[in-house]
Amino acid sequence: MSKQSPFAREDVMEDYLDSLLKEPAVSVDISANQVVSDNVEVDDATVRAAKLLEQASQHIADEPVVKCDVPLSQNVEIIEPAVASEKSTAVEDELNIEEVQIRETRVEDDITPADENAAHAQTKIALKDSLDFRFQALFFEVAGLTLAVPLTTLGGIHQIDKIAPLFGKPDWFMGVMLHRESKLNVVDSAKWVMPEKYNEALAESLDYRYLIMLGESAWGLASEKLVNTVNLTKDDVKWRESTGKRPWLAGMVKEKMCALIDVEELISMLNKGLGSNDQTP
């Protein structure tokens, strides 16, 4: 079966991303060496996936590092979520743990759910403002559309295994995938991101292989292909200029025709059961 994609031409993809941002079109020139072949073997994809995150982690200072200790010849789980290094000594822990627990208890007693929502709204920072001028992002593909997640908000990458469907969930919710003792929520990325282009032919052509984990949440985006880890600057991104619809879309990486995801906004929408085009409260 031939690969079905709604973005057979570059100009179609550009127009689509621009329509999501609702801003004038940007001229795009993409070179041939930026295009990844559709005929990559499974083993080659596994090798690339293992290397690209390991390479990227070496350039992120003072951030959780995404590690990969998997033998490259095996078709197994690729990337584990980052684990923060422990810098405090045992003596410091013993002296401070009781005081910290007391403070946390007092704060929890004083905060109501309404206060929590208000505090979240006040402290929320736009992705553009939270990133350094130079940052790295993982590029991956879904139905011919390239998506990007900043490495600072990437929770890990897993190979997709058996998914157990659940009743009473949105149609874009594929089900739950067990990983060790964790239950990971798998999102049909094509159906969630571009429901207006999703049809039976597209659904049958999808070949999801990887699960892109979002931050520290249990949500993961199903992906067909891991493209690369890319060095970017804020000037490389055409940032959204208005709030409201599609808050998950932080902007478009202009020279690569790629949608940059605001992971925190996306997690918030998924937690509320919202689709990509739904208006947030």
Steps between C-alpha positions, in 0.01 A plus 500: 500500500637840402566749775205735544589857598299822477828688442633363173633846407701742712277796418198308627671441834605864524149624428359262758735611776438863414127442520545363851688811605260725306781723381636594153699229325875481539729417210665167562805344334578149614809318376507138397726395784231603748257242365506154658432204274175309547686175438702493823528150645387432856856434619626825346222694667587340833866594463414859408255533784753375751773733377308823448375532858836399643669765286250766595533437872868595491413860410242571768656643813326476835205313349385137547695287253327256268706182509522194282687191612331259259707277266439651158446163331200412712147608420410600852408806699715794392494787743416516867360815662763727645604458862623802692838473672504504878735765635398522865692301758348255747573738787318788330202276430473396864514860619253641250242230432291562811495875442399457134217262591364746756507785248328292231224402742434859596486614136260219403269590789480861384438439126157425357441365145397848386823641641697234313339593169561870558861439598554287190358772276720765659824300485447354153780595261475486122728247332678778310593668827601180677750388236856624463575690179675187375323174569466147366193314386414145401339480156264212424246419230130419504319436171752712309478792742813584697455591866760623747532481879764701689737261675443682828138380494561152357416227748654211307446272202370144499436252225128440475388169643158346556235767558186421699200710388268657757130570456348842555807690381539750211553345157860626492583300815653175376521342845749417773844349451666333797863586562647328803266615777371807315190544285567728204217675317546467124367777275424442132703803394364521146140495617567751777716750311316503166153349540378678188745298286447170679316239293488124459780491244729705723416287803590178315831644382622603845789298642557624853829374645597741774340674796621855567443568869389848602691642796440316825143408408364159401403631155686396187463587131512208257763558231589323178857622464771670706665754272778673689603723788538853367674809637270801477484864601189696588541689172452173311142478626197685375328535838125518541393856576157444652358284775182294495463230239773235467711608801698176453655645183784726613605586146651376176867428436520701179779334302392146584120532472458353844242561774660582836296359789437677830512188716349657813200629306459166325505309829238737640271443200540122511423494872173679421415264214523780243586459133747719312230735369298522822484832677671493839302632799 
